[in-house]
Amino acid sequence: MLTNLATFLHGRARRVLLVAVIGAAIAGAFGVGVAKYMSPYGAQDPATQSVQAAHRFEAASGRKIDPGIVAIVSAGDVRSGASQQRVEQVARELRAQPDVSSAVSFYETHDASMISRDARSTYVVAYFKPLSDRQLKDTAQRIEDQFAGQHDVRLGGEEIANAQANTQVGHDLARAELLAFPLIFLLSLLFFRSLVAALLPPLLGGLAIVATFFALRIIAGFADLSVFALNFVTGMGLGLAIDYSLFMVSRYREEATTTGFGVETLRRTLETAGRTILFSSLTVAAAVASLAIFPQRFLYSMGIAGAVVAVVAATLALVVLPALLTVLGPRVNALAPTWLQRAADRDARPAQSGAWYRLSRFVMRRPGPIAALSAAFLIALGIPFTGIKFVSVTASVLPHTASARQVDDALARDFPPNRTSPVEVVVGAPASSPRVKALATRISRLPDVSAVAPAQPAGAGNSLLAVASVQRPLSGATKQLVRDIRATRAPVYIGVAGQTAAYLDLEHSLATHLPAVLGVIVASTLIVLFLFTGSVVLPFKAVVMNMLTLSAVLGILVLIFQDGRLEGLLSYTSQRALDATQPIFLAAVAFGLATDYGVFLLSRIKEARDSGVSDSEAVAVGLERTGRIITAAAILFAVAIGAFATSKLVFIKELGVGTALAVLIDASIVRALLVPSLMELLGAWNWWAPKPLRRLHDRIGLQERASTPRRAPTITTTRDTVA
């Protein structure tokens, strides 16, 4: 298959590139505005009680259950006529919005909890009509723009926070690209050894991002996607393009040293590096796509976007990049300083005494102690993970300059607690019913209840009780309050909604779906690696090493973000917990990327072993041929995805730092120490499989073309290979 593809591309390279240019132009024209068609974060499971209770109330009342906008008005003494006039003006402006159902202020409710402790500020609460999240985001953005010049009004609330988070995502994307692309180009020049070759990863990455944005624009037409997937696409697209470019270009140069820059070199490159890229992309796509099992918009959007960008990046690497290499020929090495030309020549020639070869031999002379120490070190890094705490995404993740963050802080600091984020109890009885009054009395006697507002009618047969807790939302006491209310027996329907109830339902939903997701991740890793190697030992060993990497990464994230370290360096304020979705997201990404590098290393080890060298020599040769490339790929990938550590949103920082750590740990400790030591300990058992599975692999496993002649990979003895 890949041999025929190489022949086709070599004969039609210019036409393939022309089609790629036209396709990129079309994708860019239609995909650049994809963010406008995407929705906010989205952590809800439609099957949970909090969502169903909210929908019941909204259907009966014609408005959203949560305040969409909280507008703090600071116009002096709230009991003065001027202040009242100003607040009522703000309320009228909000009511005039076509998508706002109602807006209330202190002057209508006479609720003293709506006055700040210094009596110089009050707030207006506005409720939206039941609309889609995307419509609410657009409406909130429009209202925010309308109030932009009114300096005595600060807008907050759930929908304003969502709109500001979406805007921040756009800024973060631009900043990450501005930071990552120049660094990647400079590092690519060092690792690719020539200016022409260094341009290939950013080019391929840009094409992958544009093409994926176009695909997401189409998918967004029939699926509700989160805008936060765009951050992931940018980092992942650039990172995978870098990996695949390195794999392909390095192998192309190596083959060209013996067969020149012709069709045979391209065939051999696709048969080897192309095969590796194909398996790698399948593993990454399958692992990340497992996130689509979750019903939460943020997670399934990441799964869809990650799978698409992995497939797109691999397609470009297998089709467009070989066509480009065919057109460039020897010019792929052009515009390189002399010292880089010499380094490129060393890289292209198999060596038996390079730095990575010597390291592997050092490790395999003492495999037991090194394997034990490496595993112990990763386990030690993962110990803090045992104390992990979780939190959901709220306005507190926004930068302090965002008005929604300022309002959230002011409500907690200057006003009676938790009145705009109550525990919301939907009751299946009219507000005037004695049963509702009796229920309100029972709830008011529960621990941690600060106040129970009068029942609000919701149509003829439903009502709403807003229960203010003593502690802040998501605190342990407020979580217990939600559980206590849900455990209350009553002769009518009771459904609990609100921020804390939604978080408890999120935890339950994640725990319910997690086994299936982990099953898909592990199964896909085992199946793809078996098809690639024909072994059942290597896939299980890869799963164990991936778990060690993941635990180490999560432990480091706890040390940094949960414990509040490096706040100044990373410019964030710790929430004393991690976003509840981060460990799951990182598990999928870390498994996919770790297997990506594992496939590349195993491909060269297997190739050397198939050429007739011993198992130990095959490992040493494989690490020598891939050590520099994997290290370079990991550094470049870490720069691409780690650029999101500059995000103003703390959970995006966690995403960037976590993924970068996973890549760097896997490329260093795992690939350089654990893999060679464990392969030396297991010896020939590395390649063992039961006879039925061996026969199955012979039938369906993707094999390299057996008839292609190949020199032994250790014919020269270059003294030093650049590490």
C-alpha positions, 0 to 999 in steps of 0.5 A: 500500500505505502509502496504504491503510494510512494510511486504515485506521489513521485510521479505526480508530486507537483499536481499533489502540491497544487491540490494541497495549496488549493485545498489549504486556501479553501480550508483557510477561507471557511475555517478561520472563523470556526470559533463563532460556530462553537459553544462555551466550556460545557461540563454538563451531562444531560442525564443528571438531576441538576440538568433535568431539574433546570430544564423542568424549571425553564420549560415551566417558567420561560427563563433560565434557572441561573442568573445569566448576568449580575451587574454590580452598580457602584453609584454611591449611597444605595439609599440616595435618589441618584443611586436608585435612578442609576440602578433602575436605568441599568435594569431597564437597559437589561430588560430591553434586551430581546433575549433577557426574560427578566431583571430585578434589583434591590429597589423591587425586591427590597432584599437587604442581601443585595446591598454591599456592606459599605452600602455604596454598591448593589446589583441587578440580576438578569435572567435569560430566556431558555436559549442554546449555549451558543446563543447565550454566548453571543447575547452576553457578548453583545450586552458586554459590548453595550456596557463597555463604556459605563465605568460604574457598572461591572458585569458578571454572572455565568454567561458573561464569564462564558463570553469572556472565557471565549474571548480569552481563548482567542487571545490565548491562541494568538499569543501561543502561536506568536510565541511558538512558531518563531521558537519552533522554527529556530529549534527546527533549524537546529534539529533539521540541520538546514533552513529548507528542512526547518520550514517543513514542520511549521508549514505542515503544522499550519496546514494541519491546523487550517484543515482541522479548523475547516473540518470542525466548522463542518462538524459544528453544523450538526454537533455542539462543540466547545471553543476550547478544542481550538487550543488543543487543535493548535498545539496538537496539530503543530506538535504532531506535524513536527513529530511526523516531519522529523520521522519522515525527513530523517529517514528520507535523508538516511535512505538518500545516502545509499540510493540517492534522491529518487523514487526508491528512496521515497518508497523505502521512506514510506515503507518504514517511516510512513508505516510508523506514522500510520500506526502512530496516528491510529494510536493517537487518534484512538486514544484521544477519540475515547474522550468522545464517550463522555457526554460533557461538551468540553471532553467530547469536543477534545476527543473529536478535535484531537482525533481529526487533527491526528488523522489530518496531520498523518495524511499530510505527512504521508501525502503532501510531505513526500510530494514536497520532498520529491520536488525538493530532492537534495535541496532539502539540505540547502541553506545550512551552515557548514557545521549543520551540514556535517551534523546532518551527514552524521545523522544520516549514516548509521553509527555504532559508537554515537552518544545514544548507542553508548547510553543504551549499552551503559543501561543494558549492562546494569538493567535491573538497577536502572529499571528499578531506579527509573520506575521508583523515581516516576512513582515518587513523582506520582505520590502527590497525585494521591492527594489530588482535589478537584474543582469545576471551571467557574469565573475564578479561572478568569484573569483578575482583569476580567469583569466576571472575575471581579464581580465574583470576587466582590460578591464573595467579599462585599455582600452576604454570601452566596445569594447569586449562586444558591442551591436551587431546589425545583419543587413539583408543586405551586409556590403557594402550596403548603407542601412547598412551605413545609419543605422550605421550613425543613430545608432551612433547618439543615446544617450550613443553610444561611437563608431560604428565599420565598418560593418563586412560581414556575408555571402552574405546577412548579416552584423554585426554592433558592437556598443560600449556603453559609459556605461558598459553592463547591465547599465540602459543607455545601456539597453535603447540603446538596446531598441532604436536600436530595435525601429529603423525602417529600410527596412531590418532585424535588430536583436540586440544581445550581453550581454545587449540584452540577459539580457533584453530578459532573463527578458522578458522570465522569466516574460512570463513564471513566471505565469505558474510556480507559478501556478504549484507551488501553485496548487501542494501545494494545491492539495497535502495538500488537499489529505493529510488533506481533508481540503481546509483551511489548504492548502490555509493557507500554501500557504500564510505562504509560501509566507511570508517566501519567502518574508522574505528570499528575503528581507534578501538576498537583505540586504546582497548581494545587499546592500553589507553587510557581504562581509568579513564574506561571502568572496564575492564582491557585484554586487549591485543586485541579479542574476535574476533567484534566486527569482524564484528558491528560490520560488520553493524550499522554497514552496517545503521545507516549505510544507515538514515540514508542512506535517510532523507537520499536520500529527501528529496534524491530528493523535492526532485529529483523536484519539479523543482529542480536536482541541487545544490539537491536535495542542499542542500534534502535536507540542510536537511530531514534534517540536524537530524533525523539528528543528533538520531537519531544522538545519541539512538541513541548514548545508547541503545546507548552506555549499554552502555559502563557494562557490567562485561564488556569485550566488551559495552563494545566493542559499545556504544562501537563501535556508538555511534561508527559512528552518530555518525561516519556522521551527522556526517562522512559525511552532512554532508560526504562525501555532499554533496561526492560528490553534487556531484562526480557530478552527474546520474551519481548517478542513473544506471542501465542501461536494463534495470535502470531498467525493472526498477526501474519495475516492482518498485521501491516508488514514492511515489504519483505523483498526490499533489500536493506543494509545492516544498520551498523556499517559505519563507526562515526565517532560522535552523533549529535545528541 
